[in-house]
């Protein structure tokens, strides 16, 4: 994943917040905007990409879609989980839009 | 979207059910399996693709990931919605795995 790209990290806010963030990047001169999400936010990431392309910026295309898995250990879950080395996997997506 | 492909349509069942469906297709000789999902099931589709690749079939690669929008009119919502032509958009994903 390229680090110097304009990135929009998708969370729990309404879809249009992230759509606006993407549009702001493009209006600021960005050639590429990367939409990143994990877990249940992934479907919202696709909503954002589709709304940006179809409703606001028809000249924006999908350059690439990558999926992957992030592994992390739940360290902040309280003492009853201490000593367990349970690794949790969460799926990720990165949608790169370009114009 | 190619129609003659082996397709696994992701719904609300546990992830491993769909993983097993993919593996069954590949073990039956399929060269490609298409994982399709809409809306909130999209994150599960990515889970399925990641589990198939990383845990069960390491020689399987992602051939393509496509996203899109399905439009439908809520016709089955009862009489109070009759006469409205509200079109609902739902995001879709299609992950094509190949070996």
N, CA and C atoms of all chains as a GROMACS GRO file, in nm:
protein
  594
    1UNK      N    1   0.085  -0.119   0.000
    1UNK     CA    2   0.000   0.000   0.000
    1UNK      C    3   0.088   0.124   0.000
    2UNK      N    4   0.062   0.214  -0.088
    2UNK     CA    5   0.141   0.336  -0.095
    2UNK      C    6   0.101   0.430   0.017
    3UNK      N    7   0.201   0.491   0.079
    3UNK     CA    8   0.176   0.567   0.200
    3UNK      C    9   0.152   0.715   0.172
    4UNK      N   10   0.203   0.764   0.061
    4UNK     CA   11   0.193   0.908   0.036
    4UNK      C   12   0.064   0.945  -0.036
    5UNK      N   13  -0.026   0.848  -0.047
    5UNK     CA   14  -0.151   0.873  -0.116
    5UNK      C   15  -0.248   0.946  -0.023
    6UNK      N   16  -0.340   1.020  -0.081
    6UNK     CA   17  -0.449   1.078  -0.004
    6UNK      C   18  -0.542   0.966   0.038
    7UNK      N   19  -0.554   0.944   0.167
    7UNK     CA   20  -0.630   0.829   0.216
    7UNK      C   21  -0.752   0.874   0.296
    8UNK      N   22  -0.863   0.808   0.273
    8UNK     CA   23  -0.985   0.828   0.351
    8UNK      C   24  -1.011   0.697   0.424
    9UNK      N   25  -1.002   0.701   0.557
    9UNK     CA   26  -1.024   0.582   0.637
    9UNK      C   27  -1.170   0.576   0.681
   10UNK      N   28  -1.239   0.471   0.642
   10UNK     CA   29  -1.383   0.462   0.665
   10UNK      C   30  -1.411   0.410   0.805
   11UNK      N   31  -1.497   0.481   0.878
   11UNK     CA   32  -1.538   0.439   1.010
   11UNK      C   33  -1.689   0.428   1.018
   12UNK      N   34  -1.744   0.473   1.130
   12UNK     CA   35  -1.887   0.453   1.156
   12UNK      C   36  -1.974   0.573   1.120
   13UNK      N   37  -1.912   0.679   1.071
   13UNK     CA   38  -1.991   0.799   1.039
   13UNK      C   39  -2.077   0.777   0.914
   14UNK      N   40  -2.169   0.871   0.888
   14UNK     CA   41  -2.252   0.854   0.768
   14UNK      C   42  -2.168   0.854   0.641
   15UNK      N   43  -2.217   0.780   0.542
   15UNK     CA   44  -2.145   0.763   0.416
   15UNK      C   45  -2.107   0.896   0.353
   16UNK      N   46  -2.198   0.994   0.360
   16UNK     CA   47  -2.173   1.120   0.290
   16UNK      C   48  -2.055   1.196   0.348
   17UNK      N   49  -2.023   1.176   0.476
   17UNK     CA   50  -1.904   1.239   0.533
   17UNK      C   51  -1.780   1.198   0.456
   18UNK      N   52  -1.770   1.069   0.428
   18UNK     CA   53  -1.651   1.018   0.359
   18UNK      C   54  -1.653   1.054   0.211
   19UNK      N   55  -1.774   1.059   0.153
   19UNK     CA   56  -1.786   1.105   0.014
   19UNK      C   57  -1.732   1.247   0.003
   20UNK      N   58  -1.771   1.331   0.097
   20UNK     CA   59  -1.724   1.470   0.096
   20UNK      C   60  -1.572   1.476   0.111
   21UNK      N   61  -1.515   1.390   0.195
   21UNK     CA   62  -1.370   1.389   0.213
   21UNK      C   63  -1.300   1.354   0.081
   22UNK      N   64  -1.354   1.257   0.009
   22UNK     CA   65  -1.295   1.219  -0.121
   22UNK      C   66  -1.304   1.335  -0.219
   23UNK      N   67  -1.421   1.397  -0.226
   23UNK     CA   68  -1.441   1.507  -0.322
   23UNK      C   69  -1.346   1.621  -0.288
   24UNK      N   70  -1.327   1.647  -0.158
   24UNK     CA   71  -1.237   1.754  -0.117
   24UNK      C   72  -1.094   1.727  -0.164
   25UNK      N   73  -1.050   1.603  -0.152
   25UNK     CA   74  -0.917   1.566  -0.201
   25UNK      C   75  -0.906   1.592  -0.351
   26UNK      N   76  -1.005   1.549  -0.426
   26UNK     CA   77  -0.998   1.565  -0.572
   26UNK      C   78  -1.004   1.713  -0.611
   27UNK      N   79  -1.090   1.789  -0.543
   27UNK     CA   80  -1.098   1.932  -0.573
   27UNK      C   81  -0.969   2.004  -0.534
   28UNK      N   82  -0.895   1.948  -0.439
   28UNK     CA   83  -0.767   2.005  -0.400
   28UNK      C   84  -0.653   1.968  -0.494
   29UNK      N   85  -0.684   1.895  -0.600
   29UNK     CA   86  -0.583   1.866  -0.700
   29UNK      C   87  -0.530   1.724  -0.697
   30UNK      N   88  -0.584   1.642  -0.609
   30UNK     CA   89  -0.534   1.505  -0.601
   30UNK      C   90  -0.568   1.428  -0.728
   31UNK      N   91  -0.473   1.346  -0.772
   31UNK     CA   92  -0.499   1.259  -0.887
   31UNK      C   93  -0.552   1.123  -0.843
   32UNK      N   94  -0.517   1.086  -0.720
   32UNK     CA   95  -0.562   0.957  -0.667
   32UNK      C   96  -0.608   0.975  -0.523
   33UNK      N   97  -0.713   0.903  -0.488
   33UNK     CA   98  -0.760   0.899  -0.350
   33UNK      C   99  -0.781   0.753  -0.313
   34UNK      N  100  -0.730   0.716  -0.196
   34UNK     CA  101  -0.739   0.578  -0.150
   34UNK      C  102  -0.843   0.568  -0.039
   35UNK      N  103  -0.940   0.480  -0.055
   35UNK     CA  104  -1.045   0.457   0.045
   35UNK      C  105  -1.012   0.326   0.116
   36UNK      N  106  -0.992   0.335   0.247
   36UNK     CA  107  -0.952   0.216   0.323
   36UNK      C  108  -1.056   0.185   0.430
   37UNK      N  109  -1.080   0.056   0.451
   37UNK     CA  110  -1.176   0.015   0.554
   37UNK      C  111  -1.139  -0.124   0.604
   38UNK      N  112  -1.190  -0.153   0.724
   38UNK     CA  113  -1.172  -0.285   0.784
   38UNK      C  114  -1.306  -0.337   0.835
   39UNK      N  115  -1.320  -0.469   0.833
   39UNK     CA  116  -1.435  -0.532   0.896
   39UNK      C  117  -1.567  -0.487   0.839
   40UNK      N  118  -1.660  -0.453   0.928
   40UNK     CA  119  -1.795  -0.420   0.883
   40UNK      C  120  -1.805  -0.287   0.810
   41UNK      N  121  -1.700  -0.207   0.817
   41UNK     CA  122  -1.702  -0.080   0.744
   41UNK      C  123  -1.674  -0.098   0.595
   42UNK      N  124  -1.641  -0.221   0.555
   42UNK     CA  125  -1.602  -0.245   0.416
   42UNK      C  126  -1.717  -0.212   0.321
   43UNK      N  127  -1.839  -0.251   0.357
   43UNK     CA  128  -1.950  -0.223   0.265
   43UNK      C  129  -1.972  -0.073   0.250
   44UNK      N  130  -1.945   0.004   0.358
   44UNK     CA  131  -1.958   0.149   0.348
   44UNK      C  132  -1.850   0.207   0.256
   45UNK      N  133  -1.731   0.146   0.257
   45UNK     CA  134  -1.624   0.192   0.167
   45UNK      C  135  -1.668   0.180   0.021
   46UNK      N  136  -1.735   0.071  -0.011
   46UNK     CA  137  -1.782   0.052  -0.149
   46UNK      C  138  -1.893   0.150  -0.180
   47UNK      N  139  -1.983   0.174  -0.082
   47UNK     CA  140  -2.086   0.277  -0.101
   47UNK      C  141  -2.021   0.411  -0.135
   48UNK      N  142  -1.916   0.448  -0.061
   48UNK     CA  143  -1.849   0.576  -0.082
   48UNK      C  144  -1.793   0.583  -0.224
   49UNK      N  145  -1.723   0.478  -0.266
   49UNK     CA  146  -1.664   0.478  -0.400
   49UNK      C  147  -1.773   0.491  -0.507
   50UNK      N  148  -1.884   0.420  -0.488
   50UNK     CA  149  -1.990   0.423  -0.588
   50UNK      C  150  -2.058   0.559  -0.593
   51UNK      N  151  -2.081   0.621  -0.478
   51UNK     CA  152  -2.147   0.751  -0.477
   51UNK      C  153  -2.056   0.857  -0.539
   52UNK      N  154  -1.926   0.853  -0.505
   52UNK     CA  155  -1.832   0.949  -0.564
   52UNK      C  156  -1.833   0.939  -0.716
   53UNK      N  157  -1.825   0.816  -0.766
   53UNK     CA  158  -1.815   0.796  -0.911
   53UNK      C  159  -1.945   0.830  -0.982
   54UNK      N  160  -2.057   0.782  -0.930
   54UNK     CA  161  -2.181   0.790  -1.007
   54UNK      C  162  -2.256   0.920  -0.987
   55UNK      N  163  -2.242   0.980  -0.867
   55UNK     CA  164  -2.325   1.097  -0.842
   55UNK      C  165  -2.248   1.228  -0.854
   56UNK      N  166  -2.118   1.228  -0.819
   56UNK     CA  167  -2.047   1.355  -0.810
   56UNK      C  168  -1.935   1.372  -0.912
   57UNK      N  169  -1.856   1.272  -0.933
   57UNK     CA  170  -1.737   1.287  -1.017
   57UNK      C  171  -1.734   1.175  -1.122
   58UNK      N  172  -1.806   1.194  -1.232
   58UNK     CA  173  -1.816   1.086  -1.332
   58UNK      C  174  -1.683   1.054  -1.400
   59UNK      N  175  -1.588   1.148  -1.395
   59UNK     CA  176  -1.459   1.123  -1.460
   59UNK      C  177  -1.362   1.046  -1.371
   60UNK      N  178  -1.406   1.011  -1.251
   60UNK     CA  179  -1.320   0.934  -1.160
   60UNK      C  180  -1.341   0.785  -1.188
   61UNK      N  181  -1.229   0.713  -1.198
   61UNK     CA  182  -1.236   0.570  -1.225
   61UNK      C  183  -1.172   0.492  -1.109
   62UNK      N  184  -1.204   0.364  -1.102
   62UNK     CA  185  -1.141   0.277  -1.004
   62UNK      C  186  -1.009   0.228  -1.062
   63UNK      N  187  -0.900   0.265  -0.996
   63UNK     CA  188  -0.768   0.221  -1.044
   63UNK      C  189  -0.738   0.080  -0.995
   64UNK      N  190  -0.770   0.054  -0.870
   64UNK     CA  191  -0.736  -0.077  -0.813
   64UNK      C  192  -0.823  -0.104  -0.690
   65UNK      N  193  -0.852  -0.231  -0.668
   65UNK     CA  194  -0.916  -0.275  -0.544
   65UNK      C  195  -0.831  -0.387  -0.486
   66UNK      N  196  -0.786  -0.366  -0.364
   66UNK     CA  197  -0.708  -0.470  -0.298
   66UNK      C  198  -0.776  -0.514  -0.171
   67UNK      N  199  -0.771  -0.645  -0.143
   67UNK     CA  200  -0.824  -0.694  -0.016
   67UNK      C  201  -0.712  -0.763   0.060
   68UNK      N  202  -0.727  -0.770   0.191
   68UNK     CA  203  -0.624  -0.833   0.272
   68UNK      C  204  -0.677  -0.866   0.410
   69UNK      N  205  -0.588  -0.910   0.495
   69UNK     CA  206  -0.624  -0.947   0.631
   69UNK      C  207  -0.529  -0.879   0.729
   70UNK      N  208  -0.585  -0.811   0.827
   70UNK     CA  209  -0.506  -0.758   0.937
   70UNK      C  210  -0.518  -0.851   1.056
   71UNK      N  211  -0.405  -0.880   1.118
   71UNK     CA  212  -0.408  -0.962   1.240
   71UNK      C  213  -0.376  -0.873   1.358
   72UNK      N  214  -0.452  -0.890   1.465
   72UNK     CA  215  -0.416  -0.820   1.587
   72UNK      C  216  -0.455  -0.903   1.708
   73UNK      N  217  -0.387  -0.875   1.819
   73UNK     CA  218  -0.416  -0.944   1.943
   73UNK      C  219  -0.493  -0.851   2.035
   74UNK      N  220  -0.604  -0.898   2.087
   74UNK     CA  221  -0.689  -0.812   2.170
   74UNK      C  222  -0.626  -0.785   2.306
   75UNK      N  223  -0.543  -0.681   2.313
   75UNK     CA  224  -0.470  -0.652   2.436
   75UNK      C  225  -0.551  -0.569   2.534
   76UNK      N  226  -0.652  -0.502   2.483
   76UNK     CA  227  -0.725  -0.406   2.566
   76UNK      C  228  -0.858  -0.461   2.613
   77UNK      N  229  -0.866  -0.593   2.626
   77UNK     CA  230  -0.996  -0.652   2.656
   77UNK      C  231  -1.014  -0.679   2.805
   78UNK      N  232  -0.920  -0.639   2.888
   78UNK     CA  233  -0.934  -0.666   3.030
   78UNK      C  234  -0.851  -0.786   3.073
   79UNK      N  235  -0.845  -0.808   3.205
   79UNK     CA  236  -0.751  -0.906   3.258
   79UNK      C  237  -0.788  -1.049   3.226
   80UNK      N  238  -0.915  -1.078   3.208
   80UNK     CA  239  -0.951  -1.219   3.187
   80UNK      C  240  -0.895  -1.273   3.056
   81UNK      N  241  -0.851  -1.184   2.967
   81UNK     CA  242  -0.793  -1.231   2.842
   81UNK      C  243  -0.640  -1.236   2.849
   82UNK      N  244  -0.583  -1.186   2.959
   82UNK     CA  245  -0.438  -1.187   2.972
   82UNK      C  246  -0.387  -1.330   2.967
   83UNK      N  247  -0.275  -1.349   2.900
   83UNK     CA  248  -0.218  -1.481   2.890
   83UNK      C  249  -0.266  -1.557   2.769
   84UNK      N  250  -0.380  -1.521   2.715
   84UNK     CA  251  -0.424  -1.582   2.590
   84UNK      C  252  -0.352  -1.516   2.473
   85UNK      N  253  -0.315  -1.595   2.376
   85UNK     CA  254  -0.254  -1.542   2.256
   85UNK      C  255  -0.348  -1.560   2.138
   86UNK      N  256  -0.475  -1.530   2.161
   86UNK     CA  257  -0.572  -1.542   2.052
   86UNK      C  258  -0.550  -1.428   1.954
   87UNK      N  259  -0.526  -1.463   1.829
   87UNK     CA  260  -0.509  -1.362   1.726
   87UNK      C  261  -0.640  -1.348   1.650
   88UNK      N  262  -0.686  -1.227   1.637
   88UNK     CA  263  -0.808  -1.201   1.564
   88UNK      C  264  -0.774  -1.153   1.423
   89UNK      N  265  -0.842  -1.207   1.326
   89UNK     CA  266  -0.824  -1.163   1.188
   89UNK      C  267  -0.938  -1.072   1.148
   90UNK      N  268  -0.906  -0.967   1.078
   90UNK     CA  269  -1.010  -0.880   1.024
   90UNK      C  270  -0.975  -0.849   0.879
   91UNK      N  271  -1.075  -0.859   0.794
   91UNK     CA  272  -1.054  -0.832   0.652
   91UNK      C  273  -1.043  -0.683   0.626
   92UNK      N  274  -0.965  -0.648   0.525
   92UNK     CA  275  -0.947  -0.508   0.488
   92UNK      C  276  -0.971  -0.490   0.338
   93UNK      N  277  -1.001  -0.367   0.302
   93UNK     CA  278  -1.015  -0.333   0.160
   93UNK      C  279  -0.949  -0.198   0.137
   94UNK      N  280  -0.891  -0.182   0.020
   94UNK     CA  281  -0.838  -0.052  -0.020
   94UNK      C  282  -0.880  -0.028  -0.165
   95UNK      N  283  -0.963   0.073  -0.184
   95UNK     CA  284  -1.012   0.109  -0.317
   95UNK      C  285  -0.940   0.236  -0.359
   96UNK      N  286  -0.865   0.229  -0.467
   96UNK     CA  287  -0.794   0.346  -0.517
   96UNK      C  288  -0.871   0.406  -0.633
   97UNK      N  289  -0.915   0.531  -0.613
   97UNK     CA  290  -0.984   0.605  -0.719
   97UNK      C  291  -0.884   0.696  -0.788
   98UNK      N  292  -0.896   0.712  -0.919
   98UNK     CA  293  -0.810   0.805  -0.991
   98UNK      C  294  -0.893   0.880  -1.094
   99UNK      N  295  -0.840   0.997  -1.134
   99UNK     CA  296  -0.907   1.070  -1.241
   99UNK      C  297  -0.807   1.104  -1.350
  100UNK      N  298  -2.048  -0.945  -1.616
  100UNK     CA  299  -2.029  -1.061  -1.530
  100UNK      C  300  -2.059  -1.189  -1.608
  101UNK      N  301  -1.969  -1.281  -1.601
  101UNK     CA  302  -1.988  -1.406  -1.674
  101UNK      C  303  -2.087  -1.493  -1.600
  102UNK      N  304  -2.176  -1.555  -1.675
  102UNK     CA  305  -2.287  -1.626  -1.614
  102UNK      C  306  -2.256  -1.773  -1.591
  103UNK      N  307  -2.164  -1.828  -1.669
  103UNK     CA  308  -2.140  -1.971  -1.659
  103UNK      C  309  -2.036  -2.006  -1.553
  104UNK      N  310  -1.999  -1.906  -1.475
  104UNK     CA  311  -1.899  -1.926  -1.372
  104UNK      C  312  -1.964  -1.992  -1.251
  105UNK      N  313  -1.883  -2.065  -1.176
  105UNK     CA  314  -1.928  -2.118  -1.048
  105UNK      C  315  -1.942  -2.001  -0.951
  106UNK      N  316  -2.063  -1.975  -0.905
  106UNK     CA  317  -2.086  -1.857  -0.822
  106UNK      C  318  -2.130  -1.897  -0.682
  107UNK      N  319  -2.075  -1.829  -0.583
  107UNK     CA  320  -2.117  -1.844  -0.445
  107UNK      C  321  -2.178  -1.711  -0.402
  108UNK      N  322  -2.308  -1.713  -0.375
  108UNK     CA  323  -2.377  -1.590  -0.336
  108UNK      C  324  -2.379  -1.581  -0.184
  109UNK      N  325  -2.320  -1.475  -0.131
  109UNK     CA  326  -2.303  -1.462   0.013
  109UNK      C  327  -2.429  -1.404   0.077
  110UNK      N  328  -2.476  -1.472   0.182
  110UNK     CA  329  -2.592  -1.424   0.256
  110UNK      C  330  -2.560  -1.410   0.404
  111UNK      N  331  -2.653  -1.452   0.488
  111UNK     CA  332  -2.640  -1.429   0.631
  111UNK      C  333  -2.584  -1.548   0.708
  112UNK      N  334  -2.554  -1.656   0.639
  112UNK     CA  335  -2.505  -1.774   0.709
  112UNK      C  336  -2.361  -1.755   0.757
  113UNK      N  337  -2.312  -1.847   0.840
  113UNK     CA  338  -2.174  -1.833   0.887
  113UNK      C  339  -2.075  -1.838   0.771
  114UNK      N  340  -1.965  -1.765   0.791
  114UNK     CA  341  -1.863  -1.753   0.687
  114UNK      C  342  -1.816  -1.889   0.637
  115UNK      N  343  -1.799  -1.984   0.729
  115UNK     CA  344  -1.741  -2.113   0.690
  115UNK      C  345  -1.831  -2.190   0.594
  116UNK      N  346  -1.963  -2.167   0.598
  116UNK     CA  347  -2.051  -2.232   0.501
  116UNK      C  348  -2.011  -2.194   0.359
  117UNK      N  349  -1.983  -2.067   0.338
  117UNK     CA  350  -1.949  -2.020   0.204
  117UNK      C  351  -1.806  -2.060   0.166
  118UNK      N  352  -1.718  -2.065   0.267
  118UNK     CA  353  -1.582  -2.114   0.241
  118UNK      C  354  -1.589  -2.258   0.190
  119UNK      N  355  -1.672  -2.339   0.256
  119UNK     CA  356  -1.687  -2.478   0.215
  119UNK      C  357  -1.744  -2.488   0.073
  120UNK      N  358  -1.837  -2.400   0.040
  120UNK     CA  359  -1.894  -2.400  -0.096
  120UNK      C  360  -1.786  -2.372  -0.200
  121UNK      N  361  -1.699  -2.275  -0.171
  121UNK     CA  362  -1.589  -2.243  -0.264
  121UNK      C  363  -1.495  -2.361  -0.280
  122UNK      N  364  -1.457  -2.421  -0.166
  122UNK     CA  365  -1.364  -2.533  -0.171
  122UNK      C  366  -1.424  -2.649  -0.249
  123UNK      N  367  -1.555  -2.672  -0.230
  123UNK     CA  368  -1.622  -2.780  -0.303
  123UNK      C  369  -1.614  -2.756  -0.454
  124UNK      N  370  -1.636  -2.631  -0.497
  124UNK     CA  371  -1.624  -2.600  -0.640
  124UNK      C  372  -1.483  -2.631  -0.691
  125UNK      N  373  -1.382  -2.587  -0.617
  125UNK     CA  374  -1.245  -2.609  -0.663
  125UNK      C  375  -1.211  -2.758  -0.664
  126UNK      N  376  -1.253  -2.829  -0.561
  126UNK     CA  377  -1.226  -2.972  -0.558
  126UNK      C  378  -1.301  -3.046  -0.668
  127UNK      N  379  -1.411  -2.990  -0.716
  127UNK     CA  380  -1.485  -3.048  -0.827
  127UNK      C  381  -1.425  -3.017  -0.963
  128UNK      N  382  -1.313  -2.948  -0.964
  128UNK     CA  383  -1.243  -2.922  -1.089
  128UNK      C  384  -1.256  -2.782  -1.143
  129UNK      N  385  -1.325  -2.695  -1.072
  129UNK     CA  386  -1.343  -2.558  -1.120
  129UNK      C  387  -1.209  -2.484  -1.124
  130UNK      N  388  -1.190  -2.406  -1.230
  130UNK     CA  389  -1.072  -2.322  -1.240
  130UNK      C  390  -1.096  -2.184  -1.179
  131UNK      N  391  -1.222  -2.144  -1.180
  131UNK     CA  392  -1.258  -2.013  -1.126
  131UNK      C  393  -1.384  -2.026  -1.042
  132UNK      N  394  -1.388  -1.950  -0.934
  132UNK     CA  395  -1.508  -1.941  -0.852
  132UNK      C  396  -1.535  -1.794  -0.825
  133UNK      N  397  -1.660  -1.755  -0.842
  133UNK     CA  398  -1.698  -1.615  -0.824
  133UNK      C  399  -1.777  -1.600  -0.694
  134UNK      N  400  -1.731  -1.510  -0.608
  134UNK     CA  401  -1.798  -1.483  -0.482
  134UNK      C  402  -1.873  -1.351  -0.497
  135UNK      N  403  -2.005  -1.355  -0.482
  135UNK     CA  404  -2.086  -1.236  -0.502
  135UNK      C  405  -2.159  -1.199  -0.374
  136UNK      N  406  -2.170  -1.069  -0.348
  136UNK     CA  407  -2.242  -1.023  -0.229
  136UNK      C  408  -2.298  -0.884  -0.255
  137UNK      N  409  -2.399  -0.849  -0.174
  137UNK     CA  410  -2.459  -0.716  -0.180
  137UNK      C  411  -2.469  -0.661  -0.038
  138UNK      N  412  -2.462  -0.528  -0.029
  138UNK     CA  413  -2.488  -0.460   0.097
  138UNK      C  414  -2.397  -0.505   0.210
  139UNK      N  415  -2.459  -0.533   0.325
  139UNK     CA  416  -2.380  -0.564   0.444
  139UNK      C  417  -2.311  -0.699   0.437
  140UNK      N  418  -2.348  -0.781   0.341
  140UNK     CA  419  -2.279  -0.910   0.327
  140UNK      C  420  -2.144  -0.897   0.259
  141UNK      N  421  -2.111  -0.777   0.212
  141UNK     CA  422  -1.987  -0.758   0.136
  141UNK      C  423  -1.864  -0.791   0.222
  142UNK      N  424  -1.866  -0.749   0.349
  142UNK     CA  425  -1.748  -0.776   0.431
  142UNK      C  426  -1.731  -0.927   0.451
  143UNK      N  427  -1.842  -0.999   0.457
  143UNK     CA  428  -1.833  -1.145   0.470
  143UNK      C  429  -1.775  -1.208   0.343
  144UNK      N  430  -1.808  -1.150   0.227
  144UNK     CA  431  -1.752  -1.201   0.101
  144UNK      C  432  -1.600  -1.193   0.103
  145UNK      N  433  -1.548  -1.083   0.157
  145UNK     CA  434  -1.403  -1.067   0.163
  145UNK      C  435  -1.344  -1.164   0.266
  146UNK      N  436  -1.415  -1.183   0.378
  146UNK     CA  437  -1.371  -1.284   0.475
  146UNK      C  438  -1.359  -1.420   0.407
  147UNK      N  439  -1.460  -1.456   0.328
  147UNK     CA  440  -1.460  -1.588   0.261
  147UNK      C  441  -1.338  -1.600   0.169
  148UNK      N  442  -1.315  -1.497   0.087
  148UNK     CA  443  -1.203  -1.502  -0.006
  148UNK      C  444  -1.070  -1.515   0.069
  149UNK      N  445  -1.057  -1.441   0.179
  149UNK     CA  446  -0.932  -1.445   0.254
  149UNK      C  447  -0.910  -1.580   0.323
  150UNK      N  448  -1.017  -1.637   0.378
  150UNK     CA  449  -1.004  -1.767   0.445
  150UNK      C  450  -0.971  -1.876   0.343
  151UNK      N  451  -1.038  -1.874   0.228
  151UNK     CA  452  -1.010  -1.975   0.125
  151UNK      C  453  -0.864  -1.968   0.084
  152UNK      N  454  -0.815  -1.848   0.059
  152UNK     CA  455  -0.678  -1.832   0.009
  152UNK      C  456  -0.574  -1.867   0.116
  153UNK      N  457  -0.593  -1.812   0.237
  153UNK     CA  458  -0.486  -1.820   0.335
  153UNK      C  459  -0.489  -1.949   0.415
  154UNK      N  460  -0.606  -2.006   0.438
  154UNK     CA  461  -0.611  -2.120   0.528
  154UNK      C  462  -0.624  -2.252   0.454
  155UNK      N  463  -0.693  -2.254   0.339
  155UNK     CA  464  -0.725  -2.382   0.276
  155UNK      C  465  -0.657  -2.404   0.141
  156UNK      N  466  -0.657  -2.307   0.054
  156UNK     CA  467  -0.608  -2.327  -0.082
  156UNK      C  468  -0.507  -2.219  -0.117
  157UNK      N  469  -0.381  -2.239  -0.076
  157UNK     CA  470  -0.280  -2.133  -0.097
  157UNK      C  471  -0.249  -2.107  -0.244
  158UNK      N  472  -0.283  -2.204  -0.332
  158UNK     CA  473  -0.254  -2.182  -0.474
  158UNK      C  474  -0.364  -2.105  -0.545
  159UNK      N  475  -0.468  -2.067  -0.472
  159UNK     CA  476  -0.576  -1.988  -0.531
  159UNK      C  477  -0.540  -1.839  -0.524
  160UNK      N  478  -0.559  -1.770  -0.634
  160UNK     CA  479  -0.530  -1.626  -0.640
  160UNK      C  480  -0.657  -1.548  -0.672
  161UNK      N  481  -0.650  -1.419  -0.644
  161UNK     CA  482  -0.760  -1.332  -0.681
  161UNK      C  483  -0.740  -1.287  -0.824
  162UNK      N  484  -0.833  -1.324  -0.911
  162UNK     CA  485  -0.823  -1.285  -1.052
  162UNK      C  486  -0.874  -1.143  -1.070
  163UNK      N  487  -0.986  -1.113  -1.007
  163UNK     CA  488  -1.047  -0.981  -1.027
  163UNK      C  489  -1.141  -0.948  -0.912
  164UNK      N  490  -1.152  -0.819  -0.881
  164UNK     CA  491  -1.252  -0.771  -0.786
  164UNK      C  492  -1.328  -0.660  -0.855
  165UNK      N  493  -1.458  -0.678  -0.865
  165UNK     CA  494  -1.541  -0.574  -0.926
  165UNK      C  495  -1.644  -0.525  -0.827
  166UNK      N  496  -1.669  -0.392  -0.828
  166UNK     CA  497  -1.776  -0.339  -0.744
  166UNK      C  498  -1.878  -0.269  -0.833
  167UNK      N  499  -1.999  -0.259  -0.783
  167UNK     CA  500  -2.104  -0.197  -0.862
  167UNK      C  501  -2.221  -0.157  -0.775
  168UNK      N  502  -2.326  -0.112  -0.839
  168UNK     CA  503  -2.447  -0.071  -0.768
  168UNK      C  504  -2.567  -0.139  -0.831
  169UNK      N  505  -2.649  -0.202  -0.749
  169UNK     CA  506  -2.777  -0.255  -0.794
  169UNK      C  507  -2.886  -0.158  -0.752
  170UNK      N  508  -2.977  -0.131  -0.844
  170UNK     CA  509  -3.091  -0.047  -0.810
  170UNK      C  510  -3.216  -0.134  -0.807
  171UNK      N  511  -3.297  -0.114  -0.703
  171UNK     CA  512  -3.426  -0.182  -0.705
  171UNK      C  513  -3.530  -0.097  -0.637
  172UNK      N  514  -3.654  -0.124  -0.673
  172UNK     CA  515  -3.766  -0.052  -0.614
  172UNK      C  516  -3.833  -0.142  -0.512
  173UNK      N  517  -3.853  -0.091  -0.391
  173UNK     CA  518  -3.911  -0.175  -0.285
  173UNK      C  519  -4.059  -0.200  -0.310
  174UNK      N  520  -4.088  -0.308  -0.385
  174UNK     CA  521  -4.227  -0.337  -0.422
  174UNK      C  522  -4.300  -0.417  -0.316
  175UNK      N  523  -4.223  -0.484  -0.231
  175UNK     CA  524  -4.284  -0.579  -0.138
  175UNK      C  525  -4.291  -0.522   0.003
  176UNK      N  526  -4.301  -0.392   0.015
  176UNK     CA  527  -4.293  -0.330   0.147
  176UNK      C  528  -4.430  -0.300   0.205
  177UNK      N  529  -4.536  -0.340   0.140
  177UNK     CA  530  -4.669  -0.312   0.191
  177UNK      C  531  -4.732  -0.194   0.121
  178UNK      N  532  -4.860  -0.171   0.151
  178UNK     CA  533  -4.938  -0.075   0.073
  178UNK      C  534  -4.896   0.069   0.094
  179UNK      N  535  -4.840   0.100   0.211
  179UNK     CA  536  -4.809   0.241   0.237
  179UNK      C  537  -4.700   0.293   0.145
  180UNK      N  538  -4.629   0.202   0.081
  180UNK     CA  539  -4.525   0.247  -0.011
  180UNK      C  540  -4.573   0.248  -0.156
  181UNK      N  541  -4.695   0.201  -0.179
  181UNK     CA  542  -4.747   0.198  -0.315
  181UNK      C  543  -4.756   0.340  -0.370
  182UNK      N  544  -4.722   0.354  -0.496
  182UNK     CA  545  -4.729   0.486  -0.559
  182UNK      C  546  -4.599   0.562  -0.548
  183UNK      N  547  -4.515   0.527  -0.451
  183UNK     CA  548  -4.384   0.590  -0.446
  183UNK      C  549  -4.291   0.519  -0.544
  184UNK      N  550  -4.207   0.599  -0.608
  184UNK     CA  551  -4.107   0.540  -0.697
  184UNK      C  552  -3.967   0.561  -0.640
  185UNK      N  553  -3.954   0.535  -0.512
  185UNK     CA  554  -3.825   0.549  -0.449
  185UNK      C  555  -3.736   0.433  -0.493
  186UNK      N  556  -3.622   0.466  -0.551
  186UNK     CA  557  -3.527   0.364  -0.593
  186UNK      C  558  -3.418   0.354  -0.488
  187UNK      N  559  -3.394   0.232  -0.444
  187UNK     CA  560  -3.291   0.208  -0.345
  187UNK      C  561  -3.165   0.156  -0.415
  188UNK      N  562  -3.053   0.210  -0.377
  188UNK     CA  563  -2.926   0.164  -0.430
  188UNK      C  564  -2.858   0.074  -0.328
  189UNK      N  565  -2.801  -0.033  -0.375
  189UNK     CA  566  -2.722  -0.118  -0.288
  189UNK      C  567  -2.592  -0.153  -0.360
  190UNK      N  568  -2.481  -0.145  -0.287
  190UNK     CA  569  -2.352  -0.176  -0.345
  190UNK      C  570  -2.333  -0.326  -0.358
  191UNK      N  571  -2.257  -0.366  -0.459
  191UNK     CA  572  -2.231  -0.507  -0.483
  191UNK      C  573  -2.081  -0.529  -0.500
  192UNK      N  574  -2.040  -0.651  -0.476
  192UNK     CA  575  -1.902  -0.689  -0.501
  192UNK      C  576  -1.900  -0.826  -0.566
  193UNK      N  577  -1.803  -0.847  -0.654
  193UNK     CA  578  -1.781  -0.979  -0.713
  193UNK      C  579  -1.632  -1.007  -0.711
  194UNK      N  580  -1.594  -1.107  -0.633
  194UNK     CA  581  -1.453  -1.146  -0.622
  194UNK      C  582  -1.435  -1.276  -0.699
  195UNK      N  583  -1.351  -1.273  -0.799
  195UNK     CA  584  -1.326  -1.393  -0.879
  195UNK      C  585  -1.194  -1.456  -0.836
  196UNK      N  586  -1.205  -1.577  -0.784
  196UNK     CA  587  -1.086  -1.653  -0.744
  196UNK      C  588  -1.048  -1.749  -0.856
  197UNK      N  589  -0.919  -1.769  -0.880
  197UNK     CA  590  -0.876  -1.867  -0.978
  197UNK      C  591  -0.755  -1.943  -0.925
  198UNK      N  592  -0.735  -2.062  -0.981
  198UNK     CA  593  -0.615  -2.139  -0.943
  198UNK      C  594  -0.538  -2.177  -1.068
   0.00000   0.00000   0.00000
